[in-house]
């Protein structure tokens, strides 16, 4: 099979030929129809903290068709269209039964979507209804990540919400927050590239003011935020969020940051700010994200800005390191 493969940290990806996968006991092989390029994929090729290196096939946001079944597989058949949750787990422990697969003792992260075929497990596969496309299947994961953060935030209808970062996760947070009844949902970024997309996904305002980021956001919301979602993962943004959040407000960390950050805890204490961290998602939230798409929610589909071939992936991957009008680029490995 053809696949896009890491050659090591800080080195360009290449299109290589690898052996076709064969499913082991309890495994399935999926012909990958669509796979999203995630910001964390870019980080994995630069930061050793993620543990990726030469020979890694990236890609954890994918959907496709089941083309091979290993011994003992139940609940799936050849030809099923599925979205693949990237959260590996045993599928039968107490955590898995509750949908909290990230706490399973066998937890791991699924990759392999930058290829024509990928091996996974049945408990990670969610069938796509006829009303959901393969494109939809590839954006379920970021929608579920955002939904988990919104659920943890304690956001209520009528709240003011500020989203720091206009990437796919930030825009998905804006979608869910508005869908849940927030009266103001302002997305803040360093550029205006995603302004139109943010408004199409439910944001009531968009701010890109480098001179007065705190004041500009508060003015756009009509007051300090009840909840701030930090969706970038850059040192300094938590401190900015403290200045933008209301007394007894909540700050939710969704952005991945492997670098140390410093906090003015006195400023947080004065406001009695609650700091919440959000990791991954529940299985129920993954399914809820699919349900929203399958039932006709059009807003999340604005995330997808282009679909490319495997051959085009290495160059486009490098181009995505710079801010552009691109949002979620999908790979079609069989194209």
KELUM-904745 format. One line per field, with one value per residue (C-alpha): y, x, z. Coordinates in Angstrom, 2 decimals. Example, Ala and Ser with C-alpha at 12.3 -4.5 7.8 and 13.67 -1.06 7.14 Angstrom:
<nodes>
yy <- -4.50  -1.06;
xx <- 12.30  13.67;
zz <- 7.80  7.14;
</nodes>
This chain:
<nodes>
yy <- 0.00  3.64  5.78  9.12  8.35  10.37  10.36  11.77  14.98  18.20  16.29  16.36  13.52  11.20  8.96  5.37  1.87  -0.34  -3.90  -4.22  -4.80  -8.13  -8.12  -10.09  -11.67  -9.11  -6.56  -5.07  -3.38  -0.18  1.22  4.88  7.15  10.43  11.50  14.95  16.70  17.78  20.50  17.90  15.98  19.03  19.16  15.46  16.07  18.80  17.96  14.78  14.90  13.24  10.15  10.03  9.36  7.83  5.25  6.70  6.94  9.84  10.38  9.89  11.54  9.05  7.19  4.50  1.06  -2.24  -4.49  -7.29  -8.95  -10.78  -13.90  -13.34  -9.97  -9.40  -6.54  -5.49  -6.84  -6.26  -3.10  -1.24  2.47  3.52  6.43  5.31  6.75  7.25  6.17  2.60  0.58  -2.95  -2.39  -4.33  -2.86  -0.64  2.51  1.30  0.30  3.84  5.36  6.74  4.91  7.34  5.82  2.22  0.42  -0.46  3.09  4.34  6.59  5.31  6.61  5.32  7.38  8.86  5.59  3.55  1.05  1.10  -1.59  -0.90  -2.61  -3.07  -1.14  1.94  1.76  3.65  2.92  5.87  6.22  6.93  10.59  10.99  11.18  10.04  13.72  13.83  10.76  12.48  15.55  13.70  13.56  17.33  17.89  15.37  16.98  20.34  18.90  17.32  20.70  22.38  19.66  20.01  23.80  23.98  26.49  27.50  28.99  32.76  32.69  34.81  32.61  33.53  31.12  31.75  30.34  29.97  26.53  23.53  22.90  26.54  26.77  23.51  24.93  27.97  25.66  23.71  26.79  28.54  25.33  25.08  28.59  30.90  34.49  35.66  33.51  35.50  33.88  35.60  35.03  36.84  37.08  37.50  34.40  32.43  35.25  34.32  30.64  31.34  33.36  30.64  28.09  30.07  32.73  36.04  37.99  37.74  39.67  40.02  42.97  42.65  46.03  45.43  41.73  41.76  44.88  44.07  40.69  42.04  44.79  42.29  40.08  42.98  42.09  39.57  35.95  33.43  30.78  31.12  28.20  28.23  26.31  27.22  25.86  28.79  30.06  33.31  32.62  31.30  34.58  36.49  34.39  35.29  38.95  38.25  35.99  37.19  36.80  33.10  32.32  29.20  28.72  25.46  24.28  22.47  23.57  21.18  22.86  20.94  24.05  25.43  28.38  30.82  31.93  34.88  32.87  36.03  37.37  34.06  34.01  37.52  36.36  32.82  31.51  27.81  26.25  23.12  20.77  18.74  15.57  13.64  12.81  10.24  7.63  9.12  12.50  10.96  9.45  12.74  14.55  12.04  12.39  16.16  15.74  12.90  14.89  17.75  20.21  22.04  24.34  21.83  21.07  24.59  23.23  21.38  23.64  21.18  17.50  16.33  13.16  11.23  12.56  16.14  15.56  16.15  19.59  20.62  19.40  21.76  24.62  24.21  25.24  28.81  30.47  30.62  30.49  26.69  25.13  21.34  19.72  16.15  13.47  11.05  8.21  6.29  9.29;
xx <- 0.00  1.01  1.41  2.83  5.60  7.64  11.39  12.27  11.77  12.16  12.29  9.71  7.22  7.55  5.20  6.42  5.20  4.55  3.22  -0.56  -1.84  -3.32  -5.74  -4.76  -7.23  -9.82  -8.67  -10.13  -8.57  -10.15  -9.68  -9.14  -11.51  -10.75  -8.24  -7.89  -4.56  -4.56  -2.48  -1.14  0.23  2.35  3.54  4.42  6.96  8.68  8.41  9.96  7.45  4.88  7.04  6.72  9.73  11.01  8.61  5.50  2.37  0.39  -3.35  -5.87  -8.96  -10.13  -13.07  -13.41  -14.70  -14.07  -12.22  -10.84  -11.91  -9.63  -10.64  -13.20  -14.46  -18.14  -20.50  -18.92  -19.07  -17.16  -18.30  -19.37  -18.57  -17.07  -15.50  -12.53  -12.11  -8.38  -8.65  -7.40  -8.76  -9.63  -13.34  -14.60  -13.23  -15.37  -13.93  -14.64  -18.18  -18.76  -17.30  -14.28  -11.81  -8.97  -8.62  -8.42  -5.22  -4.68  -5.21  -3.22  -3.59  -4.51  -2.62  -2.15  -4.73  -2.20  -2.30  -4.50  -5.25  -5.17  -5.60  -7.83  -10.18  -13.95  -14.66  -13.08  -15.33  -18.63  -20.86  -21.71  -25.39  -26.36  -26.86  -23.19  -20.37  -16.76  -15.86  -18.21  -16.54  -13.16  -14.28  -16.05  -12.90  -12.26  -15.98  -15.90  -12.79  -14.55  -17.78  -15.90  -14.43  -17.83  -19.37  -16.62  -16.90  -20.27  -21.38  -25.02  -27.48  -27.08  -23.35  -20.74  -18.10  -14.66  -12.72  -8.99  -7.80  -9.63  -8.31  -10.62  -10.98  -11.73  -14.28  -15.90  -16.15  -17.92  -20.39  -21.24  -21.38  -23.83  -25.82  -26.04  -27.47  -24.57  -25.71  -22.32  -19.61  -16.55  -13.60  -10.24  -7.21  -4.12  -5.44  -8.72  -8.23  -11.02  -13.45  -16.06  -15.81  -16.17  -19.33  -20.74  -20.17  -22.06  -19.76  -21.47  -18.23  -14.60  -11.62  -8.09  -6.65  -2.96  -2.80  -5.56  -6.54  -8.09  -10.20  -11.24  -12.65  -14.48  -16.06  -17.13  -18.80  -20.45  -18.57  -16.06  -16.48  -18.23  -16.13  -12.87  -11.70  -7.94  -7.62  -4.09  -1.58  0.85  2.48  0.92  -2.64  -3.79  -2.71  -4.55  -7.65  -7.49  -7.75  -10.68  -12.78  -15.43  -15.29  -15.77  -15.49  -13.98  -11.01  -10.89  -7.57  -7.99  -4.79  -1.84  1.27  4.45  6.34  6.33  4.05  3.94  0.78  -0.07  -2.03  -2.80  -4.78  -6.63  -7.30  -8.74  -11.38  -11.77  -11.12  -11.62  -9.03  -10.25  -8.19  -9.86  -8.31  -9.75  -13.50  -16.04  -17.33  -20.80  -19.48  -17.94  -21.31  -23.09  -20.83  -21.77  -25.44  -25.24  -23.79  -26.12  -29.16  -28.28  -26.09  -24.36  -22.09  -19.30  -18.85  -17.43  -14.29  -13.27  -11.43  -9.80  -9.33  -5.98  -4.26  -1.50  0.99  0.08  0.26  3.97  4.04  0.66  1.68  4.67  2.53  0.12  2.90  2.11  -1.22  -3.45  -7.14  -6.96  -8.76  -9.25  -7.52  -8.60  -6.52  -8.22  -5.66  -7.40  -7.77;
zz <- 0.00  -0.40  2.70  3.80  6.28  8.77  8.10  11.50  13.47  11.49  8.21  5.37  5.03  2.04  0.08  0.48  -0.30  2.74  3.07  2.98  6.53  7.59  10.53  13.59  15.97  17.02  14.42  11.26  8.25  6.98  3.50  4.37  2.49  4.23  6.87  8.39  8.88  12.53  14.13  16.54  13.52  12.73  16.36  16.29  13.54  15.55  19.25  20.71  23.59  21.31  20.77  16.97  14.77  11.56  10.16  11.82  9.69  11.10  10.87  13.67  12.14  9.56  8.14  5.50  4.61  6.39  3.93  6.13  9.39  11.80  13.68  16.41  15.17  15.85  15.10  11.80  8.26  5.07  3.33  6.49  6.32  9.63  11.44  13.54  17.01  17.65  21.29  21.63  24.54  25.60  25.04  28.05  31.32  33.57  32.02  28.50  29.39  30.69  27.53  29.43  27.22  27.92  31.41  30.18  31.22  27.55  26.32  23.33  20.32  16.87  13.88  10.37  8.47  6.03  4.11  1.82  4.61  8.41  11.04  14.02  16.48  16.24  19.45  17.83  14.77  14.62  11.64  9.45  8.58  4.98  5.90  6.87  4.34  4.67  5.03  8.01  9.46  9.32  11.31  14.11  16.24  16.48  17.05  19.92  21.46  21.43  22.82  25.72  26.63  26.46  28.64  31.25  31.28  32.99  30.36  30.68  28.22  28.31  29.15  27.45  25.82  24.52  22.30  21.97  18.65  15.32  14.42  13.96  17.71  18.50  15.69  16.82  20.36  18.92  17.16  20.32  22.57  20.30  19.86  23.67  23.96  24.76  24.20  22.97  21.38  20.38  18.63  19.07  16.87  15.59  12.03  10.16  8.00  9.71  10.47  7.89  8.78  12.51  11.96  9.70  12.48  15.10  16.51  17.22  16.96  15.89  17.24  15.87  17.80  18.66  20.39  22.94  22.86  26.34  25.91  22.35  23.34  26.39  24.30  21.64  24.26  26.08  29.26  30.64  29.62  31.84  30.12  28.17  26.02  25.34  22.07  20.99  23.49  23.56  26.78  27.95  26.82  30.20  31.75  29.02  29.68  33.39  32.42  30.10  32.34  34.79  38.56  39.38  35.68  34.14  31.85  29.87  28.43  25.11  23.38  23.61  25.03  25.90  27.01  30.57  31.28  34.18  35.96  38.18  40.71  42.70  39.74  39.55  43.29  43.25  40.78  42.16  38.65  37.98  35.66  33.86  31.70  28.96  27.52  24.59  24.78  25.92  23.52  23.99  22.86  19.74  18.91  19.69  17.24  14.55  15.44  14.97  11.47  10.50  11.60  9.29  11.21  8.37  10.38  11.17  7.49  7.09  8.75  5.59  3.16  0.77  -0.09  -1.46  -2.65  -0.88  -3.43  -2.55  1.20  1.98  0.36  1.74  5.21  5.17  3.87  6.81  9.21  8.14  8.84  5.76  4.90  5.18  8.11  7.94  4.97  4.26  2.56  0.13  0.03  -2.74  -5.05;
</nodes>
